[in-house]
Amino acid sequence: MSVGPLALELIIVFCLAVFLLHHYGNITKQHPLVTFVTLTAWYFSLIIVFILPLDVSSTFYRQCQNMSEENEVEVIENKTIKGSNYTQNATSNGTDDDTVKDVSDKYCEMPWSYVPSYTLPIMWRIVYWTAQCLTWVILPFMQSYSWSGQFSTAGKIKHALIKNAVYYGTYLLIFIVLLIYVATRRDITLNFSQLKVIGITASNTWGLFLLVLLLGYGLVEVPRTVWRAANPVLMMSYVHFKLAKLSTEKQEASETMEDILEDVKRNSEAIRYNHPLRKYVNTIIAKCPDEFQDKISQGMDDYVEYEDQRHGQENVTEKSLVRLHTRVIDAAQMKKRTVIQWKILMDKAIHLDTVVKNIRNGDGLWVDSPVIDKRKLPFFCTPTLKWYWECKIRPILLKISAFCLMILSLMVVWSECTFFNAKPVLSLFAIFINLAKTSYSYFYIELACFATISYLCICAYYTIFRMKIFNIYYIAGHHQTNEPSLMFVGIMLCRLTPPMCLNFLGLIHLDTHISSFTNIETSYTQIMGHLDVIPIISNGFNIYFPMLVVLLCIVTYFSLGHRLLAFIGYEQFIDGNVKGEFTADFVEEGKQLVNRELRRQEREIKSLNRIQMHGTTSDISTRQWQGRSMREVEDKHLQSMRTNDKVELLSDTEPLDYSSVRGEQSANTSDSFSERDSGSRWASSRNWSTQRVTAKRPPKNIFDDV
């Protein structure tokens, strides 16, 4: 009996949660409270996925111990019935007791990851109720707080409470209805424990409803996405289609941001430095782009009096500035999201374009794109090896993976439809787990449980980031995910993981609500319960509702949702209709955008090479000038070229002949001409300036020679 494996898994899960949060979020810039709450939500959700297999193996071990004890009791009873002679012989020989002990020792070996029986219930209680508080109270409140346009902490708290009042009120109404229903039942005693079960029932019912909807899409789309990735040509068309649609969205976000910046500028011009609302305007300006802030700071006139600006201040109030602040926050997040998605898709399109060109060449040598390709293999990879990997090996591996995922999806769908049938056992996962249980292979039991739960999580959470309704939130790597999106992921993880694990326990028949012959429960179900309070939920919804997964999978497989949206007017990419009229137009537009980006990057590279060849940056080290932007280097190069041109033009300019100047000035002019004739060009710019200053009046026909 050791807690070493459990402690090791907790440490691994914590490191994984920190790594994911660091990869997607920006820990150094985001608020520490947001980091702590989000990390807690992610960590506790991953704990459920990683530790539940240990709970399953420990449950099987306890079942084996109970069976051994029951067999021992039966042997003792049989000895008592057969009489004293059998008892004396058995006692003298000791064969029966030794047999029972040997059977118990042989088949009830302790799992390698077994933990004390009191450890898991305490841990599940802490993890579950903390996750429920985060997903239903804390994280939604913090999301509303972060999106609020109020300028004070008290104002943001008030706005968050008002915004979540409808959200909390809806669930409170459902809880009151369930409470009244339970109160009218004579066979149920209403106390604190029953109230707790009602809360768990409502939470799990909502989570299971959303889980089925997400699984119906993910179980089909995940294998399809992997299969599509094995075809670079089809994948390139898909990326081109998404780029064309994202280009329109990116342009709309930029135009919206420009309109809002115009409103900010008008408010900034109306509210000057000596106005009481100026501090709010400065807060709004701080959320705007840097170039806009520089423009505003340069255009500020500190000498404008307050009375002179009163005619533009009547329409500016604190409420209007709050609304403007909210619009700035929304527009900034939308623009940032589109820019990040645009960059990710463009890099992917450039890489796919390179792969397709190498496949069509077919010479077995990898040729990189003229622009910098970030998807480099290790340094020991030769062009030949890279060509075979990208063009031959990788597509085959992706197709094999897609086929395996398709088989796994079919197994999940079949088990979801048949797990309520206890005798005979029809759920495939229950059959596999029972086969492993007969030999008490605890390692394979835990491995199978972990693989199944992980695939359910992938299919469910993959759908969240694909649905258009959640387009306001985005998950992007390289520290590009904003705070509301991180909290949104935490909410969905805490809300869906507990009912998903209950559904998994039903698939393997470890829930007494599903399988009545199971006499020992897992520690997880002891905390979660079995939803036995309301018969319409426990006997109907949680058993037969998962069968809707079949219907949703059929709808997803034939892309009925995409076809409906395309029929309405929202163009969608359908694999079997790539050559459609509107789809082909979007694909062609995306292809032109990629070609335009390639030409732009090629021009930048050529400009850098040209600058290096001309030596305009010879006095700057490589580390210094490579860190500058291309525009700055180009401007400096053009400025130096223009300066050289001006010097050449001045050096070739002929002197002017002022014939109508007085004699004194004519003499000076003739002296200067004589100096030029004697062999020198011009004395100096200082002499020329002296001659111009000494002239009392300008000549009349100064442009005659021109």
C-alpha positions in Angstrom: 0.0 0.0 0.0 1.7 3.2 -1.2 0.7 6.7 -2.3 3.8 7.0 -4.5 2.0 6.5 -7.9 -0.8 8.8 -6.9 1.7 11.6 -5.8 3.6 11.1 -9.0 0.5 11.4 -11.2 -0.5 14.6 -9.3 2.9 16.1 -10.0 2.7 15.1 -13.7 -0.8 16.6 -14.1 0.3 19.8 -12.4 3.3 20.1 -14.7 1.0 19.4 -17.7 -1.5 22.1 -16.6 1.3 24.7 -16.1 2.8 23.8 -19.5 -0.6 24.2 -21.3 -1.4 27.5 -19.5 2.1 28.8 -20.4 1.8 27.7 -24.0 -1.6 29.3 -24.6 -1.7 32.2 -22.1 0.8 34.9 -21.2 1.5 34.3 -17.6 3.9 37.3 -17.3 1.3 39.9 -18.6 -2.1 38.5 -17.5 -3.5 39.2 -14.0 -2.1 36.8 -11.3 -5.6 36.1 -10.0 -6.7 35.0 -13.5 -3.6 32.8 -13.7 -4.3 31.1 -10.3 -8.0 30.5 -10.9 -7.5 29.2 -14.5 -4.7 27.0 -13.4 -6.8 25.6 -10.6 -9.7 24.8 -13.0 -7.5 23.2 -15.6 -5.6 21.2 -12.9 -8.6 19.8 -11.2 -10.2 18.8 -14.4 -7.1 17.0 -15.6 -6.9 15.3 -12.2 -10.3 13.7 -12.7 -9.2 12.2 -16.1 -5.9 10.9 -14.8 -6.9 9.6 -11.4 -10.2 7.9 -12.3 -8.4 4.8 -13.8 -6.7 4.4 -10.4 -10.1 4.4 -8.8 -11.4 1.8 -11.2 -8.5 -0.6 -10.5 -8.8 -0.1 -6.7 -12.5 -0.9 -7.0 -11.8 -4.2 -8.7 -9.3 -5.0 -6.0 -11.9 -4.4 -3.3 -14.4 -6.5 -5.3 -11.9 -9.4 -5.4 -11.4 -9.1 -1.6 -15.1 -9.3 -1.0 -15.4 -12.3 -3.2 -12.6 -14.0 -1.3 -14.3 -13.3 2.0 -17.6 -14.6 0.8 -16.0 -17.8 -0.5 -14.3 -18.2 2.9 -17.6 -17.8 4.7 -19.2 -20.4 2.4 -16.4 -22.9 3.2 -16.8 -22.4 6.9 -20.6 -22.9 6.6 -20.1 -26.1 4.6 -17.7 -27.5 7.2 -20.2 -26.8 9.9 -23.0 -28.6 8.0 -21.0 -31.7 7.2 -20.4 -32.5 10.8 -17.7 -32.8 13.3 -15.8 -35.6 11.4 -15.2 -33.4 8.4 -14.3 -30.6 10.7 -11.7 -32.6 12.5 -10.2 -33.9 9.2 -10.2 -30.5 7.7 -8.6 -29.0 10.8 -5.9 -31.7 10.9 -5.1 -31.4 7.3 -5.8 -27.6 6.9 -6.4 -28.0 3.2 -9.6 -25.9 2.9 -8.3 -22.9 4.8 -5.1 -23.1 2.8 -7.0 -23.4 -0.4 -9.1 -20.3 0.3 -6.0 -18.4 1.3 -4.1 -19.4 -1.8 -7.0 -18.4 -4.0 -7.2 -15.1 -2.3 -3.5 -14.5 -2.6 -3.4 -15.6 -6.2 -6.3 -13.7 -7.6 -6.4 -10.7 -5.3 -3.0 -9.2 -5.8 -2.7 -5.6 -4.8 -2.5 -3.1 -7.8 0.7 -1.3 -8.3 -1.1 2.0 -7.9 -3.3 1.1 -5.0 -4.0 3.8 -2.5 -5.7 3.6 0.9 -9.5 3.5 0.7 -10.0 6.7 2.6 -7.7 8.8 0.3 -9.7 8.9 -2.9 -13.1 9.9 -1.4 -11.4 12.9 0.3 -9.7 13.9 -2.9 -12.8 13.5 -5.0 -14.8 15.6 -2.6 -12.2 18.5 -2.7 -11.8 18.3 -6.5 -15.5 18.1 -7.3 -16.8 20.8 -5.1 -13.9 23.2 -6.0 -14.6 22.6 -9.7 -18.3 23.2 -9.2 -17.7 26.5 -7.4 -15.3 27.6 -10.1 -17.5 26.7 -13.1 -20.8 28.0 -11.7 -19.8 31.1 -9.6 -16.2 32.3 -9.7 -15.2 31.9 -13.4 -18.4 33.4 -14.9 -18.1 36.3 -12.5 -14.5 36.9 -13.4 -15.3 36.7 -17.1 -18.0 39.4 -16.8 -15.6 41.4 -14.6 -12.8 41.3 -17.3 -15.2 42.3 -20.1 -16.7 45.2 -18.1 -16.2 48.7 -19.4 -16.6 50.3 -15.9 -13.6 52.3 -14.7 -13.8 51.5 -11.0 -13.5 48.2 -9.2 -16.9 48.7 -7.6 -18.5 49.5 -10.9 -17.0 46.3 -12.5 -18.3 44.2 -9.6 -21.8 45.7 -9.9 -21.8 45.1 -13.7 -20.6 41.5 -13.3 -23.4 40.8 -10.8 -26.1 42.3 -13.0 -24.8 40.5 -16.1 -24.8 37.2 -14.3 -28.2 37.8 -12.6 -30.1 36.2 -15.4 -27.6 33.4 -15.7 -27.8 32.6 -12.0 -31.6 33.2 -11.9 -32.3 30.6 -14.5 -30.5 27.9 -12.6 -32.0 29.0 -9.3 -35.5 28.7 -10.9 -34.6 25.1 -12.0 -33.4 24.3 -8.5 -36.6 25.7 -6.9 -38.7 23.6 -9.3 -36.8 20.4 -8.4 -37.0 21.3 -4.7 -40.8 21.6 -4.9 -41.0 18.3 -6.7 -38.9 16.6 -4.1 -40.9 18.2 -1.2 -44.2 16.7 -2.6 -42.7 13.2 -2.6 -43.7 11.3 0.5 -41.0 8.7 0.1 -38.1 11.3 0.2 -37.0 13.1 3.3 -36.0 16.6 2.6 -32.7 17.4 4.4 -29.3 18.9 3.6 -28.0 15.7 2.0 -31.0 15.5 -0.3 -30.5 19.2 -1.3 -26.9 18.4 -2.1 -28.0 15.5 -4.3 -30.5 17.8 -6.1 -27.7 20.2 -6.9 -25.5 17.4 -8.2 -28.4 16.1 -10.3 -29.1 19.4 -11.9 -25.4 19.9 -12.7 -24.8 16.5 -14.2 -28.0 16.6 -16.2 -27.0 19.8 -17.8 -23.5 18.5 -18.4 -24.7 15.3 -19.9 -27.1 17.2 -22.3 -24.2 19.3 -23.5 -21.8 16.4 -23.6 -24.0 14.4 -26.0 -24.3 17.4 -28.4 -20.5 17.8 -28.4 -19.7 14.1 -28.8 -22.2 13.8 -31.7 -20.0 16.2 -33.7 -16.6 15.3 -32.4 -16.8 11.6 -32.8 -17.2 12.1 -36.6 -15.2 15.3 -37.1 -12.0 14.2 -35.3 -11.3 11.2 -37.6 -12.4 13.2 -40.6 -10.0 16.0 -39.8 -7.1 13.6 -39.4 -8.1 11.9 -42.7 -8.3 15.3 -44.4 -4.8 16.2 -43.1 -3.4 13.2 -45.0 -4.4 14.9 -48.3 -2.2 18.0 -48.7 -4.1 19.2 -51.8 -7.5 18.9 -50.2 -6.1 20.5 -47.0 -4.6 23.4 -49.0 -8.0 24.1 -50.6 -9.6 24.0 -47.1 -7.1 26.5 -45.7 -7.5 28.7 -48.8 -11.3 28.7 -48.1 -10.8 29.6 -44.5 -8.4 32.4 -45.4 -10.9 33.9 -47.8 -13.6 34.0 -45.1 -11.2 35.2 -42.4 -10.0 38.0 -44.7 -13.5 39.5 -44.8 -13.8 39.1 -41.0 -10.4 40.7 -40.5 -11.3 43.6 -42.7 -14.6 44.1 -40.8 -12.7 44.0 -37.5 -10.3 46.7 -38.8 -13.1 48.9 -40.0 -15.0 48.6 -36.8 -11.8 49.4 -34.8 -11.3 52.5 -37.0 -14.8 53.7 -36.4 -14.4 53.3 -32.7 -11.1 55.1 -32.7 -12.8 58.1 -34.5 -15.3 58.2 -31.6 -12.4 58.0 -29.1 -10.7 60.9 -30.9 -13.8 63.1 -30.8 -14.2 62.4 -27.1 -10.6 63.2 -26.5 -10.9 66.5 -28.3 -14.0 67.4 -26.4 -12.7 66.3 -23.0 -9.5 68.2 -22.2 -6.9 67.8 -19.5 -8.7 69.9 -17.0 -12.1 68.1 -17.3 -13.2 65.7 -14.5 -13.9 63.0 -17.0 -10.4 63.2 -18.6 -9.1 60.3 -16.5 -11.7 58.0 -18.0 -10.7 59.1 -21.5 -7.1 58.4 -20.7 -8.1 54.9 -19.6 -9.9 54.3 -22.9 -6.9 55.6 -24.9 -4.6 53.2 -23.0 -6.6 50.3 -24.5 -6.1 51.6 -28.0 -3.3 50.7 -30.4 0.1 52.3 -29.8 0.2 54.3 -33.0 -3.2 55.8 -32.1 -1.9 56.7 -28.6 1.1 58.5 -30.2 -1.2 60.4 -32.5 -3.5 61.5 -29.7 -0.6 62.6 -27.5 0.9 64.7 -30.4 -2.5 66.3 -31.1 -3.2 67.4 -27.5 -3.3 71.1 -26.9 -2.8 71.9 -23.2 -3.6 75.6 -23.7 -7.2 75.2 -24.8 -9.4 76.7 -22.1 -12.2 74.7 -20.5 -14.8 77.3 -21.5 -13.9 77.1 -25.1 -14.7 73.4 -25.3 -18.0 73.3 -23.4 -20.0 73.2 -26.7 -18.7 69.7 -27.4 -19.0 68.3 -23.8 -22.8 68.2 -23.4 -23.1 64.8 -25.0 -20.2 63.2 -23.2 -21.1 61.6 -19.9 -19.7 58.8 -17.7 -22.2 56.3 -19.1 -21.3 57.1 -22.7 -17.6 56.7 -21.8 -18.4 53.3 -20.2 -20.2 52.2 -23.4 -17.3 53.4 -25.5 -14.8 51.6 -23.2 -16.7 48.4 -23.6 -16.7 48.8 -27.4 -13.0 49.4 -27.4 -12.4 46.3 -25.4 -14.6 44.1 -27.7 -13.1 45.6 -30.9 -9.5 45.2 -29.6 -10.1 41.5 -28.7 -11.8 40.9 -32.1 -9.0 42.5 -34.1 -6.4 40.7 -32.1 -8.2 37.4 -32.6 -8.5 37.8 -36.4 -4.9 38.9 -36.7 -3.6 35.8 -34.8 -5.8 33.4 -36.7 -4.7 35.1 -40.0 -1.1 34.6 -39.1 -1.6 31.0 -38.1 -3.6 30.1 -41.2 -1.1 31.9 -43.5 1.9 30.1 -42.1 0.0 26.8 -42.6 -1.0 27.7 -46.1 2.6 28.5 -47.1 3.8 25.2 -45.6 1.1 23.3 -47.5 1.9 25.1 -50.7 5.5 24.0 -50.3 4.5 20.4 -49.6 2.2 20.3 -52.7 5.0 21.7 -55.0 7.4 19.1 -53.7 4.9 16.3 -54.3 4.3 17.4 -57.8 8.0 17.6 -58.5 8.5 14.0 -57.4 12.3 14.1 -57.7 12.9 12.9 -54.1 14.6 16.1 -52.9 12.9 18.6 -50.7 13.0 22.2 -51.9 12.2 24.8 -49.3 10.0 27.8 -49.9 11.7 31.1 -50.8 10.3 32.6 -47.7 11.3 31.4 -44.2 9.6 28.1 -43.4 9.1 27.7 -39.6 8.3 24.0 -39.9 11.8 22.8 -40.0 12.8 19.3 -39.1 15.9 18.6 -37.0 19.3 19.5 -38.4 20.3 15.9 -39.1 17.4 15.6 -41.6 18.6 15.6 -45.2 16.5 17.0 -48.1 15.8 13.4 -49.2 14.6 12.3 -45.8 12.4 15.3 -45.4 10.8 14.8 -48.8 9.9 11.2 -47.9 8.6 12.2 -44.5 6.4 15.1 -45.8 5.3 13.5 -49.1 5.1 9.8 -48.3 5.4 8.6 -44.7 3.4 11.3 -42.9 0.2 10.9 -45.1 0.3 7.1 -44.6 0.6 7.5 -40.8 -2.3 10.0 -40.8 -4.5 7.7 -42.7 -3.8 4.8 -40.4 -4.5 7.1 -37.4 -7.7 8.2 -38.9 -8.8 4.6 -39.5 -8.0 3.7 -35.8 -9.9 6.8 -34.6 -12.9 5.8 -36.8 -13.0 2.4 -35.2 -12.8 3.9 -31.7 -15.7 6.3 -32.6 -17.8 3.4 -33.7 -17.1 1.6 -30.5 -18.1 4.7 -28.4 -21.3 5.1 -30.4 -22.2 1.4 -30.0 -21.4 1.4 -26.3 -23.4 4.6 -25.7 -26.5 3.0 -27.2 -26.2 -0.3 -25.3 -24.5 0.4 -22.0 -27.9 0.3 -20.2 -28.3 -3.4 -21.1 -26.7 -5.2 -18.2 -27.5 -8.8 -19.2 -26.2 -9.7 -21.7 -23.4 -7.2 -21.6 -23.3 -5.4 -25.0 -21.1 -2.4 -24.2 -17.7 -3.1 -25.9 -15.8 -1.2 -23.2 -17.5 -3.2 -20.5 -16.6 -6.4 -22.2 -12.9 -5.5 -22.5 -12.7 -4.3 -18.9 -14.4 -7.5 -17.7 -11.9 -9.6 -19.6 -9.0 -7.7 -18.1 -10.7 -8.0 -14.7 -10.8 -11.8 -14.8 -7.0 -12.0 -14.9 -6.7 -8.9 -12.7 -4.4 -7.1 -15.1 -4.6 -3.8 -13.3 -2.1 -2.0 -15.6 -4.1 -2.8 -18.7 -7.3 -1.8 -16.9 -5.9 1.6 -16.1 -4.4 2.0 -19.6 -7.7 1.2 -21.3 -9.7 3.5 -19.0 -7.3 6.4 -19.5 -7.3 5.9 -23.3 -11.1 5.8 -23.4 -11.6 8.9 -21.2 -8.9 10.8 -23.1 -10.6 10.1 -26.5 -14.0 11.2 -25.0 -12.4 14.5 -23.8 -10.7 15.1 -27.2 -14.0 14.7 -29.1 -16.0 16.8 -26.7 -13.5 19.7 -26.4 -12.6 19.7 -30.0 -16.2 20.7 -30.8 -16.0 23.7 -28.5 -13.3 25.4 -30.6 -15.0 24.5 -33.9 -18.5 25.9 -33.2 -19.2 29.3 -34.7 -21.2 30.3 -31.6 -18.0 30.3 -29.6 -16.1 32.4 -32.1 -15.7 35.2 -29.6 -13.3 33.0 -27.8 -10.2 31.6 -29.4 -7.4 29.3 -28.4 -4.0 30.1 -30.0 -0.6 29.0 -29.1 2.5 31.0 -28.5 1.0 33.0 -25.6 -1.8 34.6 -27.8 -4.9 33.5 -25.9 -6.6 36.3 -24.0 -7.9 36.0 -20.4 -11.6 35.5 -21.1 -10.8 32.6 -23.5 -8.6 30.9 -20.8 -11.4 31.2 -18.3 -14.0 30.0 -20.8 -11.9 26.8 -21.3 -11.7 26.4 -17.5 -15.5 26.7 -17.3 -16.1 24.1 -19.9 -13.5 21.7 -18.5 -15.0 21.9 -15.0 -18.6 21.6 -16.3 -18.2 18.7 -18.7 -15.5 16.5 -17.1 -17.6 15.2 -14.1 -20.6 14.0 -16.1 -18.3 12.6 -18.8 -16.6 10.5 -16.1 -20.0 9.3 -14.9 -20.9 8.4 -18.4 -17.7 6.5 -18.8 -18.4 4.5 -15.6 -21.8 3.6 -17.0 -20.1 2.4 -20.2 -17.9 -0.1 -18.3 -20.8 -1.0 -15.9 -19.3 0.3 -12.7 -22.3 2.4 -11.8 -24.9 0.6 -9.7 -27.6 2.7 -11.2 -26.8 1.0 -14.6 -25.6 -2.4 -13.4 -27.5 -3.7 -10.4 -25.2 -6.7 -10.0 -22.3 -4.4 -9.1 -22.1 -4.6 -5.4 -19.1 -2.2 -4.8 -19.0 1.3 -6.0 -16.1 3.5 -7.0 -15.1 6.3 -4.7 -16.1 8.7 -7.5 -19.7 7.5 -7.6 -19.8 7.6 -3.8 -19.3 11.3 -4.0 -21.3 12.0 -7.2 -24.3 9.7 -6.4 -26.5 8.1 -8.9 -29.2 10.6 -9.6 -31.9 8.6 -7.9 -33.9 11.5 -6.6 -36.1 12.3 -9.7 -37.3 9.2 -11.5 -37.9 11.1 -14.8 -34.2 11.9 -14.8 -32.6 8.9 -13.3 -34.7 6.3 -15.1 -35.1 8.0 -18.5 -32.9 10.9 -19.4 -29.5 9.6 -18.3 -30.0 6.2 -20.0 -31.8 6.8 -23.3 -30.6 10.3 -24.1 -27.1 9.2 -25.1 -28.7 7.3 -27.9 -29.2 10.7 -29.6 -25.4 10.5 -30.3 -26.3 8.2 -33.2 -28.6 10.8 -34.8 -26.1 13.6 -34.3 -23.3 11.5 -35.8 -25.4 10.8 -38.9 -26.1 14.5 -39.3 -22.5 15.3 -38.9 -21.3 12.6 -41.3 -23.5 13.8 -44.1 -22.7 17.5 -43.3 -26.4 18.3 -43.0 -25.7 21.3 -40.8 -23.1 22.7 -43.3 -25.4 22.1 -46.2 -28.3 23.9 -44.4 -26.1 26.9 -43.7 -24.9 26.9 -47.3 -28.5 26.8 -48.5 -29.4 29.8 -46.3 -26.5 31.8 -47.6 -23.5 31.1 -45.3 -21.0 29.5 -47.5 -19.4 26.4 -46.0 -16.6 24.1 -47.1 -17.9 20.6 -47.9 -15.4 17.9 -48.9 -17.6 16.5 -51.7 -18.4 20.0 -53.1 -15.0 21.6 -53.4 -15.6 22.5 -57.0 -18.9 24.2 -56.3 -19.4 27.7 -57.7 -19.2 29.7 -54.4 -16.7 27.4 -52.8 -14.4 27.5 -55.8 -14.5 31.3 -55.7 -13.5 31.4 -52.0 -10.7 28.9 -52.7 -9.4 30.9 -55.5 -9.5 34.1 -53.5 -7.6 32.4 -50.7 -5.0 31.2 -53.2 -4.5 34.8 -54.4 -4.1 36.0 -50.8 -1.4 33.4 -50.2 0.4 34.3 -53.5 0.3 37.9 -52.5 1.8 37.2 -49.1 4.5 35.1 -50.7 5.4 38.0 -53.0 5.5 40.4 -50.1 7.8 38.2 -48.1 10.0 37.7 -51.1 10.3 41.4 -51.7 11.3 41.9 -48.1 14.0 39.2 -48.4 15.3 40.8 -51.6 15.3 44.2 -50.0 17.4 42.9 -47.1 19.8 41.3 -49.5 20.1 44.4 -51.6 20.7 46.5 -48.5 23.5 44.1 -47.4 25.1 44.3 -50.9 25.0 48.2 -51.0 26.6 48.3 -47.6 24.2 50.9 -46.1 24.4 49.1 -42.8 28.1 48.4 -42.7 28.4 50.4 -39.5 25.7 48.4 -37.7 26.2 44.9 -36.5 24.1 42.1 -37.8 22.2 41.7 -34.5 21.2 45.3 -34.5 19.9 45.8 -38.0 18.2 42.4 -38.2 16.1 43.3 -35.2 14.7 46.4 -36.9 11.6 46.4 -39.0 11.9 46.2 -42.8 10.2 49.6 -43.2 12.7 51.4 -41.0 15.7 49.9 -43.0 14.1 50.7 -46.3 13.4 54.3 -45.3 17.0 54.8 -44.2 18.2 53.3 -47.4 16.0 55.6 -49.5 16.9 58.6 -47.5 20.6 58.0 -48.0 20.1 57.5 -51.8 18.1 60.7 -52.0 20.9 62.6 -50.2 23.5 61.2 -52.6 21.3 62.3 -55.5 21.0 65.8 -54.2 24.7 66.1 -53.7 25.3 64.9 -57.3 22.7 67.5 -58.6 24.3 70.3 -56.7 27.8 69.4 -57.9 26.6 69.5 -61.5 24.8 72.8 -61.3 26.1 75.7 -63.4 26.6 79.2 -61.9 24.0 81.9 -62.7 24.9 85.1 -64.6 23.3 88.2 -63.1 23.7 90.8 -65.8 21.6 93.5 -64.2 23.4 93.8 -60.9 25.3 97.0 -60.0 28.9 97.2 -60.8 30.1 96.4 -57.4 28.1 93.1 -57.4 29.2 92.5 -61.0 32.7 92.7 -60.0 32.3 90.3 -57.3 30.5 88.0 -59.6 33.2 88.3 -62.3 35.8 87.5 -59.7 33.9 84.3 -58.8 33.7 83.3 -62.4 37.4 84.0 -62.9 38.1 81.7 -59.9 36.1 79.0 -61.6 37.9 79.6 -64.9 41.2 79.3 -63.2 40.6 75.7 -62.2 38.3 75.6 -59.1 34.6 74.8 -59.2 33.2 76.9 -56.4 35.0 78.5 -53.6 32.7 77.2 -50.9 29.1 77.3 -49.9 30.1 79.9 -47.3 31.5 82.3 -50.0 28.3 81.8 -52.0 26.2 82.6 -49.0 28.3 85.8 -48.3 27.8 87.0 -51.9 24.0 86.5 -51.5 23.9 88.4 -48.2 26.0 91.4 -49.5 23.6 91.9 -52.4 21.3 94.9 -51.5 18.5 93.8 -53.8 17.8 90.7 -55.9 18.5 90.9 -59.6 15.5 91.5 -62.0 16.1 88.8 -64.5 17.3 86.1 -62.1 15.7 83.2 -64.1 16.9 84.3 -67.5 19.5 81.6 -67.8 17.0 79.0 -66.8 
